[in-house]
Amino acid sequence: MTQIRVSEAAAFLGVSTDTVRRLMSSGELESAGGSPATVDGASLGRYARDHAVAPADRLGVARSARNRFVGIVTEVVSDPVMSQVELQCGPHRVVSLMSTESVRDLGLEPGVVATAVVKATTVIVETAEGDR
């Protein structure tokens, strides 16, 4: 089970740490226990996906094709060769198709924090060495 600190969960959701604690108290987010308090990563991923709201684009400018989206893996669907990995990156749902071997090597599963790197039509998913 992936454990995410309350402060990190708040950053992913764009809310205060007090709001995350209230969501945990109400049962909307599952606690992963521990001290300091942590949120179950899979629970956070589900909540982020179900409550995603796109913020207004304040800049109103075109962006390059190179984008990095930090988020939480919400679903992995695999067959023996290929996998579909879904991430909730703030208000954005990002889906990547990759080899099942890559999914295993990266340790991708619901609740894992990962980064989707988008270049043209290719999505590359990264995790930090220590997060596996």
N, C-alpha and C positions, 0 to 999 in steps of 0.2 A: 504494500500500500504506500503510495506516495504521500508524504506529509508536506504541507505548504504552510509557512508561517502566516499568522493573521495579517501582518502588515503587507506581505506579498499578495495574499488573496485580495486585500483591499485595493491594491494597485491594479491587479488584473481586472477587477470589477469596476474600478473608477469610483469607489465609495470610501468612507472612513473606516478605520479599524473598529469603531464602536458599532457601525452598521453590520460589519462581518460578525462581531460577537452577538449582536441581536439575532442575525440569521442563524447562527449556531444554536442559540438559546431556544429559538422557535422551532428548530428541527429542519429548517430549510437547507442548511448546510450541515454535513456530518463532521463532528469533531474527530480528529485523529489522536487526541489526547496529547500528552507530553507537556513539558514546561520548557520554554514558553508554549502557549497554546498553539495548536496547529489544526489545519483543516484537511480533511481527506481530499486528495487531489481529484479523484474521480467524481466525488460529489461537487466540488468546485467547478469542474468542467461541465457537468450537466447543468448546474445553475447558470453558469456563464452563457451557455448555448441557449437555454430556455428564456433568459432575460436580456439578451443582447439588444442594444439600441445603438443605432448608428449616430455618432455625433455630427454636428454641422461642420463642414469644411470651412474653417475660418480664413484659410489662405486663398482659396479659389484659384489655384494655379495648377497647371499640368505637372505631372510627376514623371520621372523616368521609369523605365521598366524594372529597375532594380529596387526591390522593396524587401524589407525584413519585418516579419510579424512574429512577435513573441506571444505564445499562447499555451493552451493546455490541450493535450490530446483528449478528445472526447469519444472517439470510436476507432477501432481497428478491425477491418474485415479482411481475412486472409484465406488464400487457398495455398496449395503447395508451392506455387511459383510466385504469384503476385499478391500484393496487399493494397488496400485502400485505407489511408490514414486521414482522419478528420481532426482538425484543430479548431478551437474557438479562440480567436485572437482579438480580445476586446469584443467589439461588435461584429467582427469579421469571421466568417466560417471559411476555412481554407482546407481544401482536400488535395491530397497528393497520392499518386499511384507510384508504387515502388516495389522492388523485389521483396519477397517475404524474408529473404536472407538479410536484407538491410534493416527491416523492422526488428528482427531478432538482434542483430549487431548493435543497433541503437537503443535497444531496450524499450521500444515504443509500446505503450499500453495506456488505457484511459487513466488520466490523472498525472501523466508525466508532463513536465514543462519542456517545451521544445520551441524552436524558431523555424518558421517557414521562410525560405528565401525564394523570391519570385523573380525570374528573368524570362521574359517573353512568355512562353506557355509551359515552362518547366518550373516545378516547385521542388526545392531541396529542403529537407528537414534536418536540423542540427540539434544536438543535445550537448551539454557540457560534459566533459570527461567524468567528473565526479558525480553526475546525476544518474549514471547507469547502475 
